[in-house]
Amino acid sequence: MPLRLTKYPPRSLLRILTSNRNAPLSFVLLLIGSSCFGQKKDSIPQKITAYVADKFPSTRVLNIEHYQLASHKFNSTLLNGPQTHGEITNMYQTKINLNQNFIQKRRWSLGGSFTYRHIGATAVYTDPASQMQLITKNSYHYHTSALSIAYFSKLLDKTVIYSGAVAVDGSEKNFERVKGLFTATMVLKANLKAKMTLGLVGIVDPSAQIPVIPTFSYEHKFKRNWALDIVLPQRLLLKKEVFGNGRISLGGELDGTGLYLYQFNRSSGTHEFRQIEINMGAIYEHYFGGSLIGTLKTGYKSITSGRVFEKSKSFDNYVFEAKPNGAMYLNLGISFNPFAKGKSKISI
């Protein structure tokens, strides 16, 4: 059935113009972006898993987050339709991550991950046709499951990590996409003060905006418990240990949102909504003991234009575009990290 256009954006879309956290590169990118040091050969998988879990809460055994975005305005345009102005008055999201390594050998490891997100929002906007002010509420569900394998080798006398993952995502209604992810990362430098890696990520997904992405990570520890943490293209942070059991980070992180839509604009096909976000602000993590770590994030979220496109087509072939303003955000989380057990403080 061909897409039928109306004179104004469908109400279901107005609730997701500024949704938060997708994981565009997911678990594997976080792993290769944080690949690290030359430890004993029989402990490389375990050491890397612990290192990544310390840096990224979403890769821990269990991570739960609740996110709130402040009220903000938006402009949106349906293809060949008028522009609509409105405001997102309430925007929240709850996210759950589960991660487990099933097999860890000297040279390779096998693991799986699961992510669930629930997004809800309230929008107020003016209907271009009737000029009436409308208030709409809705919620969305998104989930993704992945199976990943990593192999550790040597090239030019440098440690190289090869990994691959197969992921399936969808909504509460259907499974929608099967995606593939392949990475290769070389550890260029690894000592007590600095770690540096260089790599490539290949994405097997017809809707991928960039199918091949170069990656670079660099970590440098300074005096007085300061550290610079760079994982390109995902984050740039300046960290410091505080209060004995805490760590504060200042800087920016790249984030995103992806959702599936049904009966968009009275169409029978499946559509996808996707946008990229930049979070600038502060992160505070606190180790409570017993492998429990609490996280608080706050700052300003800048949002690029969000687009809706048919699932069978590319991101550039879109039928709807939204341009939300930036807004303040607050994120509270709790995670279970068994690698933190017995530590007196969070390490940088």
N, C-alpha and C positions, 0 to 999 in steps of 0.2 A: 504494500500500500504506500503511495507517495506521501511525503511529509506535507501536512496541512498547516499553513501559517495563519496566525491570528494577528490582530492589530496591536497586541500587547503581550509581554512575556507571560508565560504560564505561571500561576501562583506557586507551583511546586518548586520552581527554580529560585524564586526570590528568597527562599529560606536557607540557601546554601552558598550565597555569594561570597562569604568570607569564612568558610569552614576551615578548620585547622588541619591537623597532622595526618598527612599521608606519609609514606616512606618511599620516595621515588626510587631509591636504589636499594632499599631494604637491607636485610641482614648481611648479605655478602659484601656490599660496598662498605659497610661499617667495619667488617672484618679486615678487608684488604687495606682500607684506609688507616688501620691501626696496627698493621702487621709490625712485628717488632724484632726482638733482639736475639742474639746468638746465645742460647742457653744450652744445656745438655741436649744432645740429639733426641733422647727418648722423652723429652719433656716439652718440645716445641709446641705441639697442639694444645697441651694443657696451659702452657704459659701464655700463648696468644689468646686463648679463650678467656682467661682471667684478666688479661690486659684490656681486651675489648669490653668486657662486662664492667670494668671499673670506669671506662670512659663514656660508655653509652648505656643509659638505663634500659632502653628498649631491647637490648640484647641479653638482659639478665634472665634467670630462670623464670621469674614472675615480675612483671612491672604493671602497675595500675596508675593511671593519670586522669585527672579531671581538669579541664581547661575552660576558662571563661574569657570572652572577648567583650570589650566595652562597646557601647552604642556608637554607630558610625553610619555615614551616608553612602549611597552608591548611585551610579548611573548604569543603565543596561539597555541593550539594543537587540531586538530580534531581527533576523535577516529580512531586509526590505520592509521593516516596520519602524514605528516612531520610537524615540528614546523615552525611557521611563526613569523617573527619579524617585528615590525612596530612602528608607533608613532601616537598618537592622537594629532593633531595640534590645534584643537578647540573643546571645549566641553562646552555646556551650558544647562541649564534647567530652566523652568518656572513652578512654582507650585502655585495652588490656593486651599485653604481650606475654607469650609463653615461648620459651626456648629450651631445647634439650639436645645435648650431644649423646647419640646412641652408641657410637664406637669411637675410641681414640687409640690410635696406634702410633708407632714411632714416626712414621712418614705420612700418615693420612688420618682424617677424621670424617665422620658422618653425623649430621645433625638435622634437626627439624625446627621449624618455628611456626607460630600461629599469632595473628593479630586480629583483633575485633575492635571496631569503632562505632560508637553511637553519636550522632550529631543532631542537635535540635536548635531551632531558631525561631524568632518572631520578627516579622517584617511589616513595616507600614509603608504604603506607597499609594500613588494616585493613578487610578485607571485612566489611560489616555482617551479611551472612548467615551466614558461617562463622566470623567473628571471627579469621580467619587473617591474618597479616601478609604482604602481597604486595609484590614489587618489580617494577616495570615500566620498560621503556625503549622509546623510540620517537623518530622524527624526522619533520619535516614540511618541505615545500617550498612556497614561494609566489613568484609572479612577477607583475609588472605592466608594461605597455608603454603609453606615452602619446605622442600627437602634439599639439602646442600651437602656437597662433599668438597673437601680441601686436600690438596696433595703438596707436600713440602719437599723441595729439591734444591739442587745447586746449579748455578750457571755463572760462568766467569768468576768462580770462587765467591759468589754472593748467594745468600739464601733467596729462593724464589718460591712463592706460594701461588699455586694454580687452584682455582675453585670454580665450581659450577653449581647452579641451582635451578630447580623447576618449581614454579609457583602457580597456584590456582587461586583466583579471587572471585568475588561476587557480592551479592547482597542477600537480604533475607528471603528473596524470591528465587534466585537462580545462581548457579555457578556461571561466570561469564567469560573469563579469559584464562588461557594457559600461557605462561610467560617463561622465558629462559634467560639466564644471566650467567655470563662467563667472565672470569677475571684472571689476570696475571699480574703479580706484584713482586718487585725486586727490592730487597732490603739493602739500601745503599750505605747506611751508617747505623751503628748500634753500639752505644756505650752508656755509661752511667749518666752522662749529661745530655746526650743528644741521640735522637732516633730519626731516620729519614727513609722514606720509601717512594718508589715511582711505579706506576702501573697503568693498566688499561681495563676498562669495563665494556663488555659487549652485551647489548640488550636485544633479545629475540622477542620482538613485539611489534606488530604492524603499526601500532599507534604511537610508538616511541618518537619523541621529538628529536632526540639525538641518539642514534643507535650505538655509537662508540664514544666513550668518554674517557679522557686521560685523567688519572688521579695522582695526587701528590700529598704526602703527609710529612710533617716535620714537628718534632717536639724538642724543646730545649729547656733545661732546668737551670734556673738562676739561683743566686743566694737568697737567703731569708724566705725559702719555701715558695718562690715565684716560679712560674713555668709558662712558656708559650706553647700553645697547642693549635696546630694548623692541619686540617684535613680538607683538601680541595677536591671537589667544589662544595663541600658540605658545611664547614665551620671554620671560624678563626676566633680563638679565645685566649685570654690571659687569665691564668689561674693562681690561686694562693691558698695554702692551708691556713685555717683559722680555728680558734676555740678548741684546739686539740683534737676534736672529732669531726671537724667540718672542713668544707672547701667551697670557696666562692670563685665564680668564673664571670668574666666580663667580656662582651664581644657580640658576635653575630652568628646565626645559624640559618642555613637554607632549609626550608620545609615545603610542604605541598599538600594538596587535597585532591583526591580522586573519588568519584562516586558514580554509580550507575542510576539512570533515570528511566522510568517506564511511562509510556503514554505521554511523552513530552510533546507539548503543543498538539495534543490529540493524535499523535502518531502511534502506530502499533509497534514500531521498531524499538530497539534498545539504544539509548544514548548514554554518553559518558560526559561528566563534568570534570574539568581539571584546571588547577591553577597553581602558581608558584608563590611562595611567601618568604619573606626575610624577617627573622626575629632579632631585634637589637635590644640588648638589656643585660640582666644579671641572672645568674643561676647559683643557688645555694644548696649544697648537699650535706646531710648530716648522718653520721653513722650512729645508730641507736644500740648496736650490739645484737647478737643473735642473728647475724646476716641481714638485718633490716636497715635499709637506707631510705631516708626521706629526701624529697627534692622539691624546691620551690623555684619557679621561674617567673620573671616579670619583666616588662619592658614595652617596647613599641613594635607593632607588627605592620610592615609594609606589604601590600598585596598587589601583585601584577594582575592584569586582566584575566578573568576566568572565562573559559569557553566551553560550550556544549557542542559535541559533534556526534554523528552516528558511529556506533561501535565498529562498524565495518570500514569506516573512513579514517583519515588522518586528523591530527589536531588542527592543522592549518585549514582544513575543509570544514569550518564550523558553521553552525546555524544560529548561534546566540553568543553574545559577548557581554560581560559585566565588568565594570571598573569601580571597585569599592575603594573608599578612602582607607587610610591606615587607622589603627586604633591601639589603645593600651590592652595588654593581655595579662592574665594571671593563670599559672599552671601549678597544681599541687599533685605530688606523686609519692608513692611508696613502692619499694621494690625489694625482692628477696635475692640476695647475691651471696651464694655459699662461699665464694672466693674471698669475701670480706671477713669471714668468721675468724675470730682470734686477732684481728687487727685492732690496734689501739686508736687508729685514725684512718681516714681516707687518704690514699697516696696520690700524688700528682706525677 
